[in-house]
Each structure stands twice: as structure tokens, then as C-alpha cells.
Amino acid sequence: MEYIKKNILKNRYICFVVGLICMTAAGTQYMFSVYAGTLQIKLDYPEQRTINLVGTSLNFGMYFGIIPGFLYDKYLGRATALYGAIFSFVGYFGVYCASMHWISTNYILVCFFMFLEGNGSSSLYTAALANNMPKFSNKYRGIVTGVLVSMFGFSSAIFTEVYSFVFDSNVNGFLLFLSIALGSSGLLGVIFFYDPEPEKEEILKKKSENLAEIIDDEKKPINKSSSDLFSENNIRKSGSSDYEYEFNHTEIDVIAKQIFPPDEPIILNKKQITEVLASYGLNINVLQLFKNLNFYLMFVIFLIISGAGLTIINNLQGIVTSLGGEDGYQNNLVVILACFNFSGRIVAGIIADGFLKYISKSSILMGIIITMFTGMIVFFFISTYKLIVIGVCIVGFAYGGLFSIIPNFCYELFGRKYFGQNYNILSLAPAVSSYIFATLIAGSFYDHYGSKGANGIIECFGRICYGYTYSILYFSIALSAIACSLLIIRSRGLYYRYVKYVYIPSQIENQYYDDDDNQNNITF
């Protein structure tokens, strides 16, 4: 029994695999446009705005992660996974009952069930991500994050094929299947998302409490040689005098203000700076978050770029039919979008880790903004449904990269301790933008320029259906580029000074995560 507990129930690699399963289950929101048209007919909704609102409720529940974030920070992974299992099952099962006309098809009730499902998926996402990130060192954390969120993005490709070939586009049976599949995935998380052992938490807590004291002990006159610095503190030396740095508090910004007394020069070596970067000395809580300008800049960027991506994802069916394509062609586009969504997340994670010494995450974020802007330009000039695939590839790649970088960036800027709450508050941005861009703007223009067809549902044809929506989006994206420029400037001290020139993986942290036999012998 002890062997099973240690090697199976508390194995970080099995935990990671279960995280991939939960991420895959949580990403079904991205395939809503695949069955939206059929569901719209089943529920007798004539207006595009109504079915868009149902999809937006799913998005809003997904990104309204305050409750899942609180659950994780308070009760950790297993409780969060259980919440996700229950709400995901209830949400999809409720929509299934409405589509069978066993209960009312009132759009408010259906939106409520979709919100529950979205919030359940948010819990699965939070449990999988937040439970796995602390189990891996800085050296691999970006890749781990990228792979996890990549499966979240690739989910729609998997479930679209299931919907098309297994259920033959039978939306009722598919909704029942989703309710069971997501509920079961959450139960796997309850079993395998083990919480950190108390003694290991004490190690991290001790590291955090002692960081200021350690660095105070290691302060040296600037003319002290690096060999003395390293030998006196029993730190392995692998270079020369470039291991010693002097910083001013105006350059160190938030991190140093929480650790050191004001107006004193600080001398750090590379290992100490890495510890600061690992956020053991920086943990911004929710109240402090709302006083932090970096949070608002990230929120604006996240809101606009995610809103642009969700507008395309939720309206693919309408975009296809408006340009002369047949209903069902969007299924192929959803699969392609999922593949580029997946690859965008992987590539962003690899760049964030592999090129950390050369490019900051804020700079990667700017590249994502430029890519999304290009995608909106492409969509604006498309005149035939056969060319939609070009825009889908660009938007999918940018959207995936965004969701790979943002959680890692949030982790580093605002700390590990309150990551669940902080990230889920930040995730309100896609929830808000989904309604503003994908429903209010896109749906209103579509209904305004469309007319009722033979089946009583509003249909719109031509570039005019979404032309104004694309225009609003690329002007908004330009605004997000300005916000990102400010974020680059503000985080320059953190990344230009720390990462680009002095980042090396922390030997202490690598020992903690990678040497299972010596985890309790970590000292400073």
C-alpha cells in the first residue's frame, strides 16, 4: 500500500498525465461553433445573438475563475477537481435535457447551465495547471505549462472528430457524452492531484522567510572579489567576476522593495537573483493586485487579444455561411484552429524557456499581439470561404500562444502563493471580452445586416456581416500593443536586468524538484 501511495498516487509524472486529461476535457468550449447551429435549431432560437449568448455564457463560466481560484488556494487540487467534476457534469447534462425538451428551453436557463459547465471546466483547468506547476523546477516549468495548456487548445480537434464520426453530428447524444466524460476526468483529478507534503511546504516556507536574511548575509563591498563571495557562502563557482552585481531599488522595482530596506545598494549573485525570480520573495495577494499597474496592463492585453480569438472561434459557422460555405465546413476549420492553437502554446512555451536569456515574456506577448493583428487584417480582406483557413491558422496560433504565456507571466510577476486567485481574476478578461466582441458586437452586426430564412433563423451573406467587427477588433488590438509597450518598459528591470543577463536555473530549486532522495536536505 505504501508503494502504491508513493509511486502511483503521489507520482508527479502520473499527476502530469492526469493534468493532460483534465485539460483536454476542459477545452470543449472551443468547439461550440461546431454544434451551435444544430443546437440553435433544437432549441428554436431564431436570432444569432441568442445562440452567441449561450456560447458566451460558456466562455464566461470558463473564465470566471474566482471560485476555482479560491478553492485551489484554500483547499488545493483535489477539492478543485471535485468541484470541476460536479459542475461540468451538471452543466452539460442540463443542456442535454433542454435539447431533449425534457425541461424548459428558455435561453436564460440554457445560459445558466452553460455557465455551470464553463465554471466546472475552469476548475479542471485550474486544478491541472496550478497543481502541476509547483512540482517542476524553473528549468522545465515553461514547457510543462505549454504542454498542459496545449492540450486544452487541442481539445476541440479531438472532440470535433468524436462529434462528427462517432455521434454522426447527433448533438443530443454528444452532450450526454460530454457530461459523463468531463465528470469522469474530474474524478481522476480527485484521485491523482496530490497535495504537497507538509515537510516540503515547510522547506519552501523557510526559503521564503530566510531569503532576505540570506542576501543580507551575502552583501559584500563592491570591490570584494567574486571568488571570496562564492567561497564564503559555499556557492559553486563556474565563472569569474561577472557573478557579482550591484543594483539600485529603482531598478529592482517591486521585488526588492519587499525584501530590502530602502535606499541601500544591493549586491546579489546569480543564484540569489534566480531565487527572487522564482517568486519565493514576491507574493502579491488580491488586494495588492488591484493596486498594481502591471495587472491592469495585462488585463487590457488579455481582454482584447482573447476577445479577438473568441470572436472567430464562436462565430466560425456564421463566418463560413456568410461567405458562401456550407454548414459543416466549420468542423474542418475548428480542427485546423485547434492544431494551430496547440502549436502556438507549445512554441510559446519553448521560446519562453529556451530563449529566456534573450527575450522576455513581455516581448513574446508583443509578438503575439502583432500576429493576432495580422490575422484580423486577413479576415477583413477575405471574400470567399475557401480562404478562411489562412486567417484561422494565424488567429489560432496567436490565441494559443497567448494562453501559454499569460499564466507563466502571471506566476512570475505576482508570485506563487496566490497564483490561483490572481490568475483567475486575470481570466475575467476573456469572460468580459467574449460578451463584448463575440456576442454584443459580432452578433448585433450579423443580425442587423441579415434577414430571416426559411427555417425562421436569421441569415446574413457577404463581407458586411462581420466587416465592422473585424475593423473594431484590429483597432482594439492596436490599443493593446500600446499597453504591451508600457508593460515591456515597466518590466524591463525584472527581465532585462535579471533574466537576459543573469538567469541560470537555481541549483537549490532543481535539487528540490529533481532529486527525490535529498528533498529534505535542502539548505542555504
C-alpha positions as CSV (number, residue, x, y, z in Angstrom):
1,M,0.0,0.0,0.0
2,E,2.9,2.3,0.8
3,Y,4.4,1.6,-2.6
4,I,1.2,2.5,-4.4
5,K,0.8,5.7,-2.4
6,K,4.4,6.8,-3.0
7,N,4.9,5.7,-6.6
8,I,1.4,6.0,-8.1
9,L,-0.9,8.2,-6.1
10,K,2.0,10.7,-5.4
11,N,3.9,10.5,-8.6
12,R,4.4,13.8,-10.3
13,Y,4.5,12.3,-13.8
14,I,1.2,10.5,-13.3
15,C,-0.2,13.7,-11.9
16,F,1.0,15.4,-15.1
17,V,-0.7,12.9,-17.3
18,V,-3.9,13.3,-15.4
19,G,-3.5,17.0,-15.8
20,L,-3.3,16.5,-19.6
21,I,-6.6,14.5,-19.4
22,C,-8.3,17.2,-17.4
23,M,-7.0,19.9,-19.7
24,T,-8.4,18.0,-22.7
25,A,-11.7,17.7,-21.1
26,A,-11.8,21.4,-20.1
27,G,-11.2,22.7,-23.6
28,T,-14.5,21.6,-25.1
29,Q,-15.7,25.3,-25.2
30,Y,-13.6,25.9,-28.3
31,M,-15.8,23.5,-30.4
32,F,-19.1,25.3,-29.6
33,S,-19.3,26.6,-33.1
34,V,-19.3,23.0,-34.4
35,Y,-22.7,22.2,-32.9
36,A,-24.1,25.7,-32.3
37,G,-26.2,25.7,-35.5
38,T,-27.8,22.3,-34.7
39,L,-28.3,23.3,-31.1
40,Q,-29.9,26.6,-32.2
41,I,-32.5,24.6,-34.3
42,K,-33.1,22.1,-31.5
43,L,-33.8,25.0,-29.0
44,D,-35.8,27.1,-31.5
45,Y,-33.7,30.2,-31.2
46,P,-34.2,32.5,-34.3
47,E,-31.6,35.2,-33.6
48,Q,-27.8,34.7,-33.9
49,R,-27.3,36.9,-30.8
50,T,-29.2,34.3,-28.7
51,I,-27.1,31.3,-29.6
52,N,-24.0,33.6,-29.4
53,L,-25.1,34.4,-25.8
54,V,-25.3,30.7,-25.0
55,G,-21.7,30.4,-26.2
56,T,-20.6,33.5,-24.3
57,S,-22.1,32.0,-21.1
58,L,-19.9,29.0,-21.6
59,N,-16.9,31.3,-22.1
60,F,-17.9,33.5,-19.1
61,G,-18.2,30.4,-16.8
62,M,-14.8,29.2,-18.1
63,Y,-13.0,32.5,-17.4
64,F,-15.0,33.4,-14.2
65,G,-12.4,31.6,-12.2
66,I,-12.6,33.4,-8.9
67,I,-14.3,30.4,-7.2
68,P,-12.0,27.8,-8.6
69,G,-9.0,30.0,-7.7
70,F,-10.2,30.4,-4.2
71,L,-10.8,26.7,-3.9
72,Y,-7.3,25.9,-5.0
73,D,-5.6,28.4,-2.8
74,K,-7.7,27.3,0.2
75,Y,-8.1,23.5,-0.4
76,L,-5.7,22.7,-3.2
77,G,-6.0,20.4,-6.2
78,R,-8.4,17.6,-5.2
79,A,-11.2,19.8,-3.9
80,T,-10.9,22.0,-7.0
81,A,-11.0,18.9,-9.3
82,L,-14.1,17.6,-7.5
83,Y,-15.9,20.9,-7.9
84,G,-15.0,20.8,-11.6
85,A,-16.3,17.2,-12.0
86,I,-19.7,18.1,-10.5
87,F,-20.3,21.4,-12.3
88,S,-19.1,20.1,-15.7
89,F,-21.5,17.1,-15.4
90,V,-24.4,19.2,-14.3
91,G,-23.8,21.9,-16.9
92,Y,-23.7,19.6,-20.0
93,F,-26.4,17.3,-18.6
94,G,-28.8,20.3,-18.1
95,V,-28.2,21.5,-21.7
96,Y,-28.8,17.9,-22.9
97,C,-32.2,17.8,-21.0
98,A,-33.2,21.1,-22.7
99,S,-32.2,19.9,-26.1
100,M,-34.5,16.8,-25.5
101,H,-37.2,19.2,-24.4
102,W,-37.4,17.5,-21.0
103,I,-37.1,20.9,-19.3
104,S,-37.7,24.5,-20.5
105,T,-35.6,25.7,-23.5
106,N,-35.6,29.3,-22.2
107,Y,-32.3,30.8,-23.2
108,I,-31.7,32.1,-19.6
109,L,-31.9,28.6,-18.2
110,V,-29.7,27.2,-21.0
111,C,-27.1,30.0,-20.4
112,F,-27.1,29.2,-16.7
113,F,-26.3,25.5,-17.5
114,M,-23.6,26.6,-19.9
115,F,-22.1,28.9,-17.2
116,L,-22.0,26.0,-14.8
117,E,-20.2,23.8,-17.3
118,G,-17.8,26.6,-18.1
119,N,-17.0,27.1,-14.4
120,G,-16.5,23.4,-14.0
121,S,-14.1,23.4,-16.9
122,S,-12.3,26.4,-15.3
123,S,-11.9,24.3,-12.1
124,L,-10.4,21.4,-14.1
125,Y,-8.1,23.8,-15.8
126,T,-7.0,25.5,-12.6
127,A,-6.5,22.2,-10.8
128,A,-4.4,20.7,-13.6
129,L,-2.3,23.8,-14.1
130,A,-1.8,25.0,-10.6
131,N,-1.2,21.5,-9.2
132,N,1.5,20.7,-11.7
133,M,3.4,23.9,-11.9
134,P,4.9,23.8,-8.4
135,K,6.0,20.2,-8.9
136,F,8.6,21.1,-11.6
137,S,11.6,23.4,-11.5
138,N,12.0,26.7,-13.3
139,K,14.0,24.9,-15.9
140,Y,11.0,22.9,-17.1
141,R,8.1,24.9,-15.8
142,G,7.5,26.8,-19.1
143,I,7.5,23.6,-21.1
144,V,5.2,21.9,-18.6
145,T,2.8,24.9,-18.8
146,G,2.9,25.0,-22.6
147,V,2.2,21.3,-22.9
148,L,-0.7,21.4,-20.4
149,V,-2.4,24.4,-22.0
150,S,-1.7,23.0,-25.5
151,M,-3.9,20.0,-24.7
152,F,-6.6,22.5,-23.6
153,G,-6.3,24.1,-27.0
154,F,-6.2,20.8,-28.9
155,S,-9.3,19.5,-27.2
156,S,-11.6,20.9,-29.8
157,A,-9.9,18.9,-32.5
158,I,-10.3,15.7,-30.6
159,F,-14.0,16.2,-29.7
160,T,-14.9,17.6,-33.1
161,E,-13.8,14.3,-34.6
162,V,-15.8,12.4,-31.9
163,Y,-18.9,14.5,-32.7
164,S,-18.6,14.0,-36.4
165,F,-17.6,10.4,-36.7
166,V,-18.8,8.7,-33.5
167,F,-22.0,10.6,-33.0
168,D,-22.6,11.5,-36.6
169,S,-23.5,15.1,-35.6
170,N,-26.1,13.9,-33.1
171,V,-26.0,16.8,-30.7
172,N,-28.2,15.2,-28.1
173,G,-26.1,12.1,-27.6
174,F,-22.9,14.2,-27.8
175,L,-24.0,16.5,-25.0
176,L,-24.7,13.4,-22.8
177,F,-21.3,12.0,-23.6
178,L,-19.6,15.3,-22.7
179,S,-21.3,15.4,-19.3
180,I,-20.0,11.9,-18.5
181,A,-16.6,12.4,-19.9
182,L,-15.9,15.7,-18.1
183,G,-17.3,14.4,-14.8
184,S,-15.0,11.3,-15.0
185,S,-11.9,13.4,-15.8
186,G,-12.5,15.5,-12.7
187,L,-12.8,12.3,-10.6
188,L,-9.4,11.2,-11.9
189,G,-8.0,14.6,-10.6
190,V,-9.5,13.9,-7.2
191,I,-7.5,10.7,-7.1
192,F,-4.2,11.8,-8.5
193,F,-3.8,15.5,-7.9
194,Y,-1.9,15.0,-4.7
195,D,-1.2,18.0,-2.4
196,P,2.3,19.0,-1.4
197,E,3.6,17.1,1.7
198,P,3.8,19.3,4.9
199,E,7.5,18.9,5.3
200,K,8.1,20.1,1.7
201,E,5.8,23.1,2.2
202,E,7.9,23.9,5.3
203,I,11.0,23.9,3.1
204,L,9.5,26.4,0.7
205,K,8.2,28.5,3.5
206,K,11.6,28.5,5.2
207,K,13.2,29.5,1.9
208,S,10.9,32.4,1.6
209,E,11.3,33.6,5.2
210,N,15.1,33.4,5.1
211,L,15.7,34.9,1.7
212,A,16.1,38.5,3.0
213,E,18.4,37.3,5.8
214,I,20.5,35.2,3.4
215,I,21.0,38.0,1.0
216,D,21.8,40.4,3.9
217,D,24.5,38.0,5.0
218,E,25.9,37.9,1.5
219,K,26.1,41.6,0.9
220,K,29.7,42.5,0.1
221,P,31.6,45.7,-0.7
222,I,31.6,46.1,-4.4
223,N,35.4,45.7,-4.5
224,K,35.1,42.2,-3.0
225,S,36.2,39.6,-5.4
226,S,33.7,37.1,-6.7
227,S,35.9,34.2,-5.5
228,D,35.6,35.5,-2.0
229,L,31.9,35.9,-2.4
230,F,31.4,32.4,-3.6
231,S,33.8,30.7,-1.2
232,E,32.5,32.4,1.8
233,N,28.9,31.3,1.0
234,N,29.7,27.8,-0.2
235,I,28.3,28.5,-3.7
236,R,29.8,26.6,-6.6
237,K,31.9,28.8,-8.8
238,S,31.8,28.3,-12.5
239,G,32.9,31.7,-13.8
240,S,34.7,34.9,-12.9
241,S,33.8,38.3,-11.6
242,D,30.6,38.7,-13.7
243,Y,28.8,36.8,-10.9
244,E,28.7,39.9,-8.8
245,Y,26.1,42.6,-9.4
246,E,25.1,45.8,-7.8
247,F,21.5,47.1,-8.2
248,N,19.6,50.1,-7.1
249,H,16.0,49.9,-5.8
250,T,14.7,52.0,-8.7
251,E,15.9,49.2,-11.0
252,I,14.7,46.3,-8.9
253,D,11.2,47.8,-8.5
254,V,8.6,45.7,-6.6
255,I,10.7,42.7,-5.8
256,A,13.4,44.5,-3.9
257,K,11.0,46.8,-2.0
258,Q,9.5,43.7,-0.4
259,I,12.9,42.3,0.7
260,F,15.4,45.0,1.3
261,P,15.5,48.3,3.3
262,P,15.2,51.4,1.1
263,D,18.0,53.4,-0.3
264,E,20.7,50.8,0.1
265,P,22.7,49.2,-2.7
266,I,22.1,45.5,-3.1
267,I,24.7,43.0,-4.2
268,L,23.4,39.7,-5.5
269,N,24.9,36.7,-7.2
270,K,23.1,34.8,-9.9
271,K,21.7,32.1,-7.7
272,Q,20.1,34.6,-5.4
273,I,18.5,36.5,-8.3
274,T,17.1,33.3,-9.6
275,E,15.5,32.7,-6.2
276,V,13.9,36.1,-6.4
277,L,12.7,35.3,-9.9
278,A,11.2,32.1,-8.6
279,S,8.9,34.3,-6.6
280,Y,9.8,33.0,-3.1
281,G,10.3,36.6,-2.1
282,L,7.3,38.0,-4.0
283,N,3.7,37.0,-3.4
284,I,1.2,39.7,-4.3
285,N,-2.3,39.0,-2.9
286,V,-5.6,40.0,-4.4
287,L,-5.8,43.4,-2.6
288,Q,-2.2,44.3,-3.7
289,L,-3.0,43.1,-7.2
290,F,-5.6,45.8,-7.7
291,K,-3.0,48.4,-6.8
292,N,-0.5,47.1,-9.3
293,L,-0.4,48.9,-12.7
294,N,1.1,45.8,-14.3
295,F,-2.1,43.9,-13.5
296,Y,-4.2,46.4,-15.4
297,L,-1.9,46.4,-18.4
298,M,-2.0,42.6,-18.6
299,F,-5.8,42.7,-18.1
300,V,-6.3,45.0,-21.1
301,I,-4.0,43.0,-23.3
302,F,-5.6,39.7,-22.2
303,L,-9.1,41.2,-22.8
304,I,-8.5,42.4,-26.3
305,I,-6.4,39.6,-27.7
306,S,-8.6,36.8,-26.2
307,G,-11.7,38.7,-27.4
308,A,-10.4,38.7,-30.9
309,G,-9.7,35.0,-30.8
310,L,-13.0,34.1,-29.2
311,T,-14.9,36.2,-31.8
312,I,-13.5,34.0,-34.5
313,I,-13.9,30.7,-32.6
314,N,-17.5,31.3,-31.5
315,N,-18.6,32.7,-34.9
316,L,-16.9,30.3,-37.3
317,Q,-20.2,28.9,-38.5
318,G,-21.6,32.3,-39.3
319,I,-18.4,33.4,-41.0
320,V,-18.4,30.3,-43.2
321,T,-22.1,30.7,-44.3
322,S,-21.8,34.4,-44.8
323,L,-19.1,33.8,-47.4
324,G,-21.0,31.1,-49.2
325,G,-19.7,28.0,-47.5
326,E,-21.9,25.1,-46.4
327,D,-22.9,24.5,-42.8
328,G,-20.5,21.8,-41.6
329,Y,-17.4,23.2,-43.3
330,Q,-16.6,24.9,-40.0
331,N,-15.9,21.5,-38.5
332,N,-12.8,21.2,-40.6
333,L,-11.8,24.8,-39.6
334,V,-12.2,24.0,-35.9
335,V,-9.8,21.1,-36.2
336,I,-7.3,23.2,-38.0
337,L,-7.7,26.0,-35.5
338,A,-7.2,23.5,-32.7
339,C,-4.0,22.3,-34.2
340,F,-2.6,25.8,-34.5
341,N,-3.9,26.7,-31.1
342,F,-2.0,23.6,-29.8
343,S,1.2,24.5,-31.7
344,G,1.0,28.2,-30.6
345,R,1.0,27.1,-27.0
346,I,3.9,24.7,-27.4
347,V,6.0,27.2,-29.4
348,A,5.4,30.0,-26.9
349,G,6.4,27.7,-24.0
350,I,9.6,26.6,-25.7
351,I,10.5,30.2,-26.6
352,A,9.8,31.3,-23.0
353,D,12.2,28.7,-21.6
354,G,14.8,28.2,-24.4
355,F,15.4,31.8,-25.1
356,L,14.8,33.2,-21.6
357,K,18.3,34.9,-21.7
358,Y,17.5,36.7,-24.9
359,I,13.8,37.6,-24.9
360,S,11.4,38.5,-22.1
361,K,7.8,37.2,-21.8
362,S,6.5,40.7,-22.3
363,S,8.3,40.8,-25.7
364,I,6.8,37.4,-26.6
365,L,3.5,38.9,-25.7
366,M,4.1,41.7,-28.2
367,G,4.8,39.2,-30.9
368,I,1.5,37.5,-30.2
369,I,-0.3,40.8,-30.5
370,I,1.3,41.5,-33.8
371,T,0.3,38.0,-35.0
372,M,-3.3,38.5,-33.9
373,F,-3.4,41.9,-35.7
374,T,-2.2,40.2,-38.9
375,G,-5.0,37.6,-38.5
376,M,-7.7,40.3,-38.2
377,I,-6.4,42.1,-41.3
378,V,-6.6,38.8,-43.2
379,F,-10.2,38.1,-42.1
380,F,-11.2,41.7,-43.1
381,F,-10.0,41.2,-46.7
382,I,-11.2,37.6,-47.2
383,S,-14.0,37.4,-49.8
384,T,-14.5,33.6,-50.1
385,Y,-14.9,30.9,-47.5
386,K,-12.1,28.9,-49.1
387,L,-9.5,31.5,-47.8
388,I,-10.9,31.5,-44.2
389,V,-8.3,28.8,-43.4
390,I,-5.5,31.3,-43.7
391,G,-7.0,33.6,-41.1
392,V,-7.9,30.6,-38.9
393,C,-4.3,29.4,-38.8
394,I,-2.9,32.8,-37.8
395,V,-5.6,33.5,-35.2
396,G,-5.3,30.0,-33.7
397,F,-1.6,30.3,-33.4
398,A,-1.7,33.7,-31.7
399,Y,-4.6,32.7,-29.4
400,G,-2.7,29.6,-28.3
401,G,0.5,31.5,-27.6
402,L,-1.4,34.0,-25.5
403,F,-2.8,31.3,-23.2
404,S,0.7,29.8,-22.8
405,I,2.4,33.0,-21.9
406,I,-0.2,34.7,-19.7
407,P,-0.2,32.1,-16.8
408,N,3.6,31.9,-16.7
409,F,3.9,35.6,-16.8
410,C,1.3,36.0,-14.0
411,Y,3.2,33.4,-11.9
412,E,6.5,35.3,-12.2
413,L,5.2,38.8,-11.8
414,F,2.7,38.2,-9.0
415,G,4.1,35.1,-7.2
416,R,3.3,31.5,-6.4
417,K,1.4,31.8,-3.2
418,Y,-1.8,33.5,-4.6
419,F,-1.4,32.2,-8.1
420,G,-4.8,30.5,-8.2
421,Q,-6.7,33.6,-7.3
422,N,-4.6,36.1,-9.2
423,Y,-4.7,34.2,-12.5
424,N,-8.4,33.5,-12.2
425,I,-9.1,37.2,-11.6
426,L,-7.0,38.0,-14.6
427,S,-9.0,35.4,-16.5
428,L,-12.1,37.6,-16.1
429,A,-10.7,39.4,-19.1
430,P,-11.7,36.7,-21.7
431,A,-15.1,36.3,-20.0
432,V,-15.8,40.0,-20.4
433,S,-14.3,40.2,-23.9
434,S,-16.3,37.2,-25.1
435,Y,-19.6,39.1,-24.4
436,I,-18.3,42.4,-25.8
437,F,-16.8,41.2,-29.0
438,A,-18.2,37.8,-29.8
439,T,-21.8,38.4,-28.8
440,L,-22.6,42.1,-28.4
441,I,-20.6,43.4,-31.4
442,A,-20.4,40.4,-33.8
443,G,-23.9,39.2,-33.1
444,S,-25.5,42.6,-33.4
445,F,-23.9,43.4,-36.8
446,Y,-24.8,39.9,-38.1
447,D,-28.5,40.3,-37.1
448,H,-28.6,43.9,-38.3
449,Y,-27.5,43.0,-41.9
450,G,-29.2,39.7,-42.0
451,S,-32.8,38.5,-42.6
452,K,-34.9,35.5,-41.6
453,G,-34.5,32.5,-43.7
454,A,-37.0,29.7,-44.5
455,N,-36.4,28.0,-41.1
456,G,-37.0,31.2,-39.2
457,I,-33.4,31.7,-38.3
458,I,-31.6,35.0,-39.3
459,E,-29.1,34.5,-42.1
460,C,-26.6,37.0,-43.4
461,F,-24.5,36.9,-46.6
462,G,-21.4,38.9,-47.7
463,R,-18.4,40.6,-46.1
464,I,-20.7,43.2,-44.5
465,C,-21.8,40.6,-41.9
466,Y,-18.6,40.7,-40.0
467,G,-16.6,43.5,-41.7
468,Y,-17.3,46.2,-39.0
469,T,-16.5,43.6,-36.3
470,Y,-13.0,43.0,-37.8
471,S,-12.4,46.7,-38.0
472,I,-13.3,47.3,-34.4
473,L,-11.0,44.3,-33.4
474,Y,-7.9,45.4,-35.2
475,F,-8.2,49.0,-33.9
476,S,-8.6,47.5,-30.4
477,I,-5.5,45.2,-30.9
478,A,-3.5,48.3,-31.8
479,L,-4.5,49.7,-28.4
480,S,-3.3,46.5,-26.7
481,A,0.0,47.0,-28.4
482,I,0.4,50.3,-26.6
483,A,-0.5,48.7,-23.3
484,C,2.1,46.0,-24.0
485,S,4.8,48.6,-24.8
486,L,4.2,50.1,-21.3
487,L,4.4,46.6,-19.8
488,I,7.7,46.0,-21.5
489,I,9.1,49.2,-20.2
490,R,7.8,48.6,-16.6
491,S,9.1,45.0,-16.5
492,R,12.4,46.0,-18.1
493,G,14.1,45.9,-14.7
494,L,12.8,42.5,-14.0
495,Y,13.6,40.9,-17.3
496,Y,16.3,42.9,-18.9
497,R,18.4,43.1,-15.7
498,Y,17.6,39.7,-14.2
499,V,16.7,37.3,-16.9
500,K,18.6,38.5,-20.0
501,Y,21.9,38.8,-18.2
502,V,21.8,36.8,-15.0
503,Y,19.3,34.0,-15.3
504,I,20.5,30.4,-14.7
505,P,18.4,27.6,-13.2
506,S,18.6,27.6,-9.5
507,Q,20.6,24.6,-8.3
508,I,18.8,24.7,-5.0
509,E,15.4,24.6,-6.7
510,N,16.5,21.9,-9.2
511,Q,17.7,19.8,-6.2
512,Y,14.3,20.3,-4.5
513,Y,12.3,19.1,-7.5
514,D,14.7,16.7,-9.3
515,D,16.5,14.8,-6.5
516,D,13.8,12.8,-4.8
517,D,16.3,11.2,-2.4
518,N,17.5,14.5,-1.0
519,Q,14.4,16.7,-0.9
520,N,14.5,17.1,2.9
521,N,18.2,18.1,3.0
522,I,18.0,21.5,1.2
523,T,19.9,24.2,3.0
524,F,21.1,27.7,2.3
